[in-house]
């Protein structure tokens, strides 16, 4: 049974008798007082998202989940459809069980399906993905009052803050955990 210092994103834990997926986890060790882990959790059965702080040394129980490689196929209404890369079985997940990953899903995106008792309950996308910039305002010379950045639209429709030199048609690498620009691809 790992302690709270080992809680990381993508881990499935038993919290208050329910299966939860760790969406974000940040270990904090303040100068005064005990260390703790600040986390955001998503209930794998209901889709509910909660924030929780685990005290240092507190034990958490892991849930046995299997991860299979899968591929995003298409979106239909609020359902996102995937195909398992090994069995070629199709399955769909509702928008709330995917969370923020929906901002970065393109047809053909490779990801991992998280299975709880043989049923797909969530997905994990790669931490860094390349996207084509489809809309970019021109970077104006001398426009550094905002820190030298601008918002561009990537091919999924999401807006990403990038440096001024990025233009329409460029391919950029995006950190899917934070939604931040990483580099030009």
Buried (B, 14 or more C-beta within 10 A) or exposed (E): EEBBBEBEBBBBBEBEEBBBBBBBBEBEEEEEEEBBBBBBBBBBEEBEBEEBEBEBEEEBEEBEBEBBEBBBBEBEEEEBEBBBBEEEEEBBBEEBBBBBBBBBBEEEBEBBBBBBEEEBBBBBBEEEBBBBBEEBEEBEEEEEEEEEBBEBBBEBEBEBBBBBEBEEEBEBEBBBBEBEBBEBE
